[in-house]
Amino acid sequence: GCLLLPGSFNPIHEGHEEMARRSAALCGRPSQNILFELCVVNADKGAIDVGQLLARIERVVSRGGRVLASRAMLFDHKAELFPGSDFAVGYDTYRRILDPKYYVPADKSLDTSSLEERCGWVAEAMRRLKGNGIRFVVAGRCDGDGFKTMESDPVIELPEDLSGLFLALPDFRMDISSTALRAKRKS
């Protein structure tokens, strides 16, 4: 397996790179096993056009990174493609991974389900991910309400059998974002 850092990398920056290095070290993976995974189709953001995709890949490679382009929008797809791998994610992605909207069974509705049902869907999805031998390393991130980590602001309490699926990246804080860099470039 390897350490994958999924993202749109628009643009890639030192926060991505340091998070990947520190996550690989935490998981005992050599730095040459780091892959920046650029998903062609994002579950929340839509598709990236080919020109943009190639430009982003070139930027990552020019900084010494290795890139994997995939169409695996959701982590259950990623886990099937890369069993035994670790994924470095920020707090914002951690929240999305645990969002029940991605795990609604075909015969159910998010609007009419109970909190208990939704937590059950999430737990089952996390068991499938853990069954593929993957782990998530979660870095803290500035959110609208300040800096958040999985320890300071857990999304849900997971059952004991899922312990070890999410690992906190200790002592990591880089308040930099691709969104802010794009906004700065435009001004």
N, C-alpha and C positions, 0 to 999 in steps of 0.2 A: 504493500500500500504506500500511499504518499500523503502529503499534506496539501490539501486543495484550499485555495482562497477564492471562493466564488465572488464575482462582482461585475459591475459594468465598466469599471476602470476608465471613467470619463471625466478627468484623466486619472491615470495611475499616479500615486504620490508616495512619499516616504512613509506615511502612515500605513499604507497597504503592505509595503515591503517589510517594515519592522514588525508589524503584526504577524506576518507570515513567518519571519525568522524566529521570533519569540515563541510562536505556537509550535513550530517544528521542534524547537529545542525542548519545550515542555513535554512533547509527545515522544521524544527520543528519536526523531527522524532527522537524517542529515539534510543540510540545506539544498543539496542537489535534488532532493525528492520533493521540492516545493513546486507546485503548479498553480498558476493563476488561471482559474476557470472563468472564461467569458461565455456566458450563456447567450446564444443568438436570440432566444425568445425568453423574455422575463415574465413570470406569472403576473406581476403587478405593473410592469412598465411597457409591455408590448415587445415588438421585434426591433432589432438593430439592422439598419440597411447595410449591404455588403461593403460599401465604401467606408462607412463608420467602423465597421467590424475590423477591416483590414488596417485602418489607421490606428485603432486601439491596440491591436496585436503588435503592430510595428513599434508603438511607444513602449509597450512592456518589454519586448525583445531588446530594444535599444538600451534599456536600463539593466540588461543582464538577466531578465526573467524568462521563465519557460511558460508558454501559454497553451491552454487546452480550450478549444472552442467546442461547445456542445449545444444540444437542443434540450437538455435535461432541465426543465423549468423548476421542478419540485424536488425536494430532497429524497423522496422515495425513489425517484428515477436516478438521481445521482448515486444513491447508495447501491443500487443494482449495478450500475456501470463501474463503480469503484469500491467494491467490497473490501473491508479491512483498512480503509483510508480514514484520515481525520480531516475535518473541515474547520477552518478558522473563520469565525463570523463575528460581526459586531453585535452589540446589544440590540440594535434595531432588527437585525435578521433573526436573532434568538427569539424575539417577540413574535415574528412572523412564523417561525418554525412551530411555535406552540399555539398558533391561532387555529381554532377549530374550523374556520371557514374552508381550510384546505383539506379537511378530512370528513366532510359530511357524506354519510352513506347515501347511495342512490335513492333509497326509499325513505329518506328522512329530510327534514327541513331545519335549517339553522334557526329560523324564526320561531318555530314551534317546539324546539327541543329544550330540555331542562339543562341547567348548568352541569348537573351530574352526567347526563348523556354526552354533552360536549367534551367534558373532561375525559370520559371513557373513550371517545373517538381519538382524542389526542394521545392518550396512553397507549392505545392499540397501535397507532401509527408509529409512536416512538419505539415500541417493542419490535416492530418490523425493521426499523432503522437499526436498532441495536443488534437484531438478528443478522444483519449484514456486516456486523463487526466494525461499524463506524463510531466515531466520537466527534463531538463538537467542542472546540475551544472557543470560549466566548470572551471577547474583549469589551471592556466598558466603552461607553460612547456618550457624548453630549446629546441630550434630548431636549425638547422644549423646556423641560423643568429642571435642567441641570445634568450633571454627570451621573449616569446610571450603570450599574453592573448587575449581573445575575444574582449576586448576593444581596445588594442593597435593595433591589426591586425585582424579586422573582415573579415570573408571570403566573405560574401555577405550581402547586406542590405535586411532584411526580411520585408515583408509587416506589417503594424501596427497590423493587427489581430493576428499576431504571437508573439506579445510582451509577455514576461513572459515565453516563451518556454525555453529560455536559460538564466541561471542566472550565473553571474560571482562569483567565489569563492574568496572573497576579502582577501588580505594580506596573501596569501598562496604561498610559494615557497620552494620546497625541490628538490634540484638538484641531484636526485638519479634516476637511471633507472635500470631495470632488465637486459638490454643489457650490461650496464657497469659492473654490478655485475657478470654476467656470464664471461665476458672477464677477469675480475680481478681474478676470481676463476681459469681460465685456465692457467694464467701466473704464 
